[in-house]
């Protein structure tokens, strides 16, 4: 083990890193941990929610991709992260986009781009991550669960790539040219607490009828990114970094407008509305009961 704990995060698009891991990243940096973010695509198919930036939505996504690199730069400044890179190289894997089926569930688009991440060869993409794992030697890797939290094809692919790369990086006989083998001690999958989500829905229903989340019944079935509390292995609560997380959200202005639920909840409840993040154990060393530190027990 290296002298200080390292954290490696694998996310699909610029801005994904803030939603479920912004607090965790900022806290790890402040605690002196080494934090590395790998973003798998440049978000070429993402929505542009600001009218002044609508010109970025060109036919091949190149202008939006370059703009979103700049937004990612600003978000990393807000979170204090200095080590961040794209999988393979900038633009190797393209945002795959997303369609929905008749039930409103995310599915791949009928004809994805030739370079779409969803179409990437799993072994090749995982091999692109192997040297990062072996070089940084993280104690913890964070990515999505097997459904990509909510079903976006690129999130599912990011999960697959991260999990396969974790195995390949640990095999001494696999691609010795990519560095000395490293077994990541713990893999975590981002999620949301069911009790917190239900409580938040009730609050929003009673205080802000215009919010787009209020069409989910607080007493009914939960969306797939929400996990039963008994499945949560660690809860990171750090309100002192909530303002930084919101600043990072604002850095991704092309994707996240001021009328988004992130800012609506912050205005109604306060910045602390986004001060907590939850994770399931995906692989490796279990955490102590009631853990509040992703490195607990390592």
Secondary structure as UniProt FT lines:
FT   STRAND          6..11
FT   TURN            14..15
FT   HELIX           16..30
FT   TURN            31..32
FT   STRAND          34..39
FT   TURN            44..45
FT   HELIX           51..56
FT   HELIX           62..79
FT   STRAND          83..86
FT   TURN            90..91
FT   STRAND          99..100
FT   TURN            102..103
FT   STRAND          106..107
FT   TURN            110..111
FT   TURN            114..115
FT   HELIX           117..119
FT   HELIX           122..136
FT   STRAND          140..143
FT   TURN            146..150
FT   HELIX           153..170
FT   TURN            172..173
FT   HELIX           176..178
FT   STRAND          186..193
FT   HELIX           194..207
FT   TURN            209..210
FT   HELIX           212..215
FT   TURN            218..219
FT   TURN            224..225
FT   STRAND          226..227
FT   HELIX           229..231
FT   STRAND          234..237
FT   HELIX           239..241
FT   HELIX           242..251
FT   TURN            252..255
FT   TURN            258..259
FT   HELIX           261..269
FT   HELIX           271..274
FT   STRAND          276..284
FT   TURN            289..290
FT   TURN            294..297
//
